[in-house]
C-alpha cells in the first residue's frame, strides 16, 4: 500500500492576508504566476469550484485538475469533479505530491493534513473579500527568497517554503 501523498498548499497573499476579490486576484504578477506554475505542473491540483471558475472554466495545462464542490450536478470540462475532500485525494491516485491551490475554504478543509506550504507574500495591502486562513501547527521556514518589484511586477514578493514540524 503506497504512503500518503505530501499535501502542499500553494498560495499568494498580501500582507493583510488577501487572496481574492470579486472572484479573482486583485493583482497581476507574472513572477508569481511563473512560480506557481513551477510548483504545480506535473502533479494533481485540488481546487474549489470558485477557483475553477476564476480560471474561466479552463483546465490548467500539464496537471490533473480536480474540482471539489458540494454541488452534485456540477460539471467542469477538462477536470475531475468530486464532492468530498477524501474523494479529491482518491482522484489524485498514487501521486507522491498533491497541490492544494485554493480557495480559502479548500485550504481550511486540508489545513490539518498539509505537510508543506509554498507561500508568496505580496508586500502590499490590498482590498479583498477572500482571505488566507490561518493554518494550524508548527511550521519551519526552510527557504525564503525576496524578489524586488520591477516593470512587470508592481510589488516586492517573498517566496517562502514552510514545512510542518512533526511532534
MOGICOR-V836916 format. One record per residue. N is the residue number from 0. RES is the residue in one small letter. PSI is psi in whole degrees, 0 to 359 (NA if undefined). OMEGA is omega as a letter, one per 20 degrees, with the letter a starting at -180 (NA if undefined). D_LAST is the distance of its C-alpha to the last C-alpha in Angstrom with 1 decimal. Layout:
BEGIN
<<N/RES/PSI/OMEGA/D_LAST> <N/RES/PSI/OMEGA/D_LAST>>
END
This chain:
BEGIN
<<0/x/124/a/24.1> <1/x/156/r/22.5> <2/x/171/r/18.8> <3/x/145/r/17.6> <4/x/158/r/18.7> <5/x/127/r/16.8> <6/x/119/a/17.5> <7/x/117/r/18.7> <8/x/127/r/20.2> <9/x/122/a/23.3> <10/x/158/r/25.1> <11/x/139/r/27.4> <12/x/153/r/27.8> <13/x/176/r/30.0> <14/x/335/r/29.1> <15/x/22/r/29.7> <16/x/16/r/27.3> <17/x/132/r/30.3> <18/x/351/a/29.8> <19/x/161/r/33.1> <20/x/129/r/36.5> <21/x/41/r/39.2> <22/x/11/r/37.5> <23/x/193/r/36.9> <24/x/136/a/35.5> <25/x/34/r/37.4> <26/x/162/r/37.4> <27/x/106/a/38.6> <28/x/94/a/36.8> <29/x/326/r/37.6> <30/x/322/r/35.1> <31/x/321/r/32.2> <32/x/317/r/33.8> <33/x/319/r/33.9> <34/x/314/r/30.3> <35/x/315/a/29.3> <36/x/314/r/31.6> <37/x/323/a/30.1> <38/x/336/a/26.6> <39/x/341/a/27.8> <40/x/143/r/30.7> <41/x/9/r/30.4> <42/x/160/r/27.6> <43/x/138/r/27.6> <44/x/118/r/27.5> <45/x/127/a/26.7> <46/x/160/r/28.5> <47/x/169/a/30.1> <48/x/319/a/33.8> <49/x/321/r/34.4> <50/x/315/r/32.9> <51/x/313/a/35.1> <52/x/329/r/38.1> <53/x/339/r/37.4> <54/x/6/a/37.7> <55/x/18/a/41.2> <56/x/26/a/40.2> <57/x/133/a/40.2> <58/x/142/r/37.5> <59/x/130/a/35.6> <60/x/149/r/37.1> <61/x/30/r/35.3> <62/x/151/r/32.4> <63/x/116/a/32.0> <64/x/121/r/32.3> <65/x/119/a/30.7> <66/x/123/a/31.8> <67/x/120/a/30.0> <68/x/152/r/32.5> <69/x/346/a/33.4> <70/x/110/a/37.0> <71/x/343/a/38.1> <72/x/0/a/41.2> <73/x/138/r/39.6> <74/x/143/r/40.6> <75/x/101/a/39.4> <76/x/129/a/41.5> <77/x/1/a/39.5> <78/x/161/r/36.2> <79/x/125/r/34.6> <80/x/130/r/34.4> <81/x/169/a/31.9> <82/x/359/r/31.3> <83/x/154/r/27.7> <84/x/322/r/24.3> <85/x/320/r/24.0> <86/x/326/r/27.5> <87/x/317/r/26.7> <88/x/322/r/23.9> <89/x/320/r/26.4> <90/x/335/r/29.0> <91/x/348/r/26.9> <92/x/217/a/27.4> <93/x/27/r/25.6> <94/x/136/r/24.9> <95/x/339/a/21.9> <96/x/136/r/21.3> <97/x/131/r/22.4> <98/x/126/r/23.3> <99/x/113/a/22.9> <100/x/14/r/25.9> <101/x/179/j/26.5> <102/x/207/a/27.8> <103/x/317/a/26.0> <104/x/323/a/26.0> <105/x/316/r/24.5> <106/x/317/a/21.7> <107/x/321/r/20.9> <108/x/322/a/21.2> <109/x/4/a/18.5> <110/x/316/a/16.3> <111/x/346/a/13.4> <112/x/351/a/13.8> <113/x/140/r/14.3> <114/x/338/a/12.6> <115/x/151/r/15.1> <116/x/131/r/17.6> <117/x/102/a/21.1> <118/x/132/r/22.5> <119/x/122/r/26.1> <120/x/122/r/27.0> <121/x/116/a/30.8> <122/x/75/r/32.1> <123/x/170/r/34.4> <124/x/122/a/34.5> <125/x/156/r/36.1> <126/x/144/r/37.1> <127/x/173/r/35.3> <128/x/1/r/34.7> <129/x/131/a/31.3> <130/x/147/r/28.2> <131/x/124/r/24.7> <132/x/155/r/22.3> <133/x/135/a/19.4> <134/x/121/a/16.2> <135/x/163/r/13.3> <136/x/173/r/9.8> <137/x/129/a/9.0> <138/x/142/r/11.3> <139/x/129/r/12.8> <140/x/121/a/16.5> <141/x/332/r/17.4> <142/x/151/r/21.1> <143/x/131/a/23.6> <144/x/129/r/27.3> <145/x/134/r/29.9> <146/x/116/a/33.0> <147/x/154/r/36.0> <148/x/155/r/38.2> <149/x/192/a/41.3> <150/x/331/a/44.3> <151/x/346/a/42.4> <152/x/108/a/39.1> <153/x/341/a/39.9> <154/x/151/r/36.6> <155/x/146/r/34.4> <156/x/146/r/31.1> <157/x/121/r/27.7> <158/x/125/a/25.8> <159/x/135/r/22.1> <160/x/128/r/19.2> <161/x/137/a/15.7> <162/x/136/r/12.6> <163/x/132/r/9.5> <164/x/136/r/6.5> <165/x/141/a/3.8> <166/x/NA/NA/0.0>>
END
